[in-house]
Amino acid sequence: MIEPIRIGIVGLGTVGSGVVRLLVESANHISRHAGRPIVVQKVVVQDVNKVRSVQVPGGSLSTDIRHISLDPSISVVALLMGGLEPARSMMVELLKNGKDVVTANKALLAEHGPELFALARRQERSIAFEAAVAGGIPIVAAIGECLAANRIESIRGILNGTSNFILTRMEEDGSSYSDALKLAQKNGFAEADPSMDVDGTDATQKLAILAHLAFGVWVPWAEIPRTGIDGLDIDLLKYAEELGYRIRLVAVVNRAADKLAMRVGPALVKIGTPLAETRGAYNAVSIVGDAVGRMFFHGLGAGQMPTASAVVADIIDTVVGRTAITFRTTGLLSVDTPTTHMNETDTIERHFLRINVSDKPGVLARITGILGNHGISIASVIQHDVSGSPDTGVPLVIMTHQCASIAVRQAISIIDQTDVVRGRSVCLSVLDE
């Protein structure tokens, strides 16, 4: 009889419970792919007395990480707790004790990736992290293995299901942002404190990991420009639709010579394109390679079983030795590696502007004059026949031709200081491809 592989699990929350469930219910199928049975030997949790949705085989629960790290029979550990600490310290201990690690913790890798990857290589161990980026979508394997022959030119992705669910409900139901957020929380797509999802932090951390895989450079996630969806309203989505677009929270990284342009923020995407048609809690990633061209990946980016699927696939790859081979070169590009950030001066694209202006003659000419002084050409203007109050004004919506992003920001800064503008203007990027 073939000796089973014994694994440890740290964290038995939503994802951890899903992993145990999958390993137990699909044991025969998983054994065929792994070449041997995979058995959950021990589990570390915060509270051993908590009532759980799954029964741990053997019932071996502990609150002490040494329960797993010092057990020589365990070779692979799924680290499925969130946050930075004690997750970081636990991973360090596991690697130093000769364990290969599988994790879904994107915050940990975005913050401490270089340190942990270097430690794993020194210890001749591996870290697998498919579930940390896009849930059930196999994007890490796609970039690291399937597209290895390509020079990646760009990545665009909807990487946060909570934000996408909220925007979808706003555009389809006419819900306000606050009502759509409450529905997301009710349906389990948003936490009680949804700030990391709606302010762009979650998507930015995932983008930092993808950039490392695709371009071989670690960019501190906090240095990547990001804007969330919490400043959007239903009127913005309606104006975008009138122009033939939808608004999505999009993570973008583009290569240009030796520079990378990276950002996360709401952007207009053309109706009919894959990103625009990604709805609900789904994630999507569009990648352009120099040989293969544009490829598109779509699927559930969160949830218990999609994420558990990615974790168990990583466990199987680690057991059969595939992870050990690919991890040696993960993110390590010896040539053609971008070294610097591209600033807004270098970024050329179209922009969508909404400016609340006084309802009186000459205002449009004044606004377009400022834009013209900054070299910004106008593609279209929407100004409906609505009455506005002296405090709020009336909305003026402008779509620009391609221009430098820095020029638009400078023009908007001047426009917002004029006496004909009421409140802060909105400026969103337009992604036509």
Secondary structure, DSSP 8 states (H G I E B T S, - for coil): ----EEEEEE--SHHHHHHHHHHHHTHHHHHHHHTS-EEEEEEE-S-TTS--SS--GGG-EES-THHHHT-TTEEEEEE---SSTTHHHHHHHHHHTT-EEEE--HHHHHHHHHHHHHHHHHTT--EE-THHHHTTS-HHHIIIIITTTS-EEEEEEE--HHHHHHHHHHHHH---HHHHHHHHHHTTSS-SS-HHHHTSHHHHHHHHHHHHHHHS----GGGS-B--STT--HHHHHHHHHTTEEEEEEEEEEEETTEEEEEEEEEEEETTSTTTT--TTEEEEEEEETTTEEEEEEEE-SSHHHHHHHHHHHHHHHHHTHHHHHHTTTT--SSS---EE--GGG-EEEEEEEEEE-SSTTHHHHHHHHHHHTT--EEEEE--S----TTT-EEEEEEE-SEEHHHHHHHHHHHTTSTTB-S--EEEEEE--
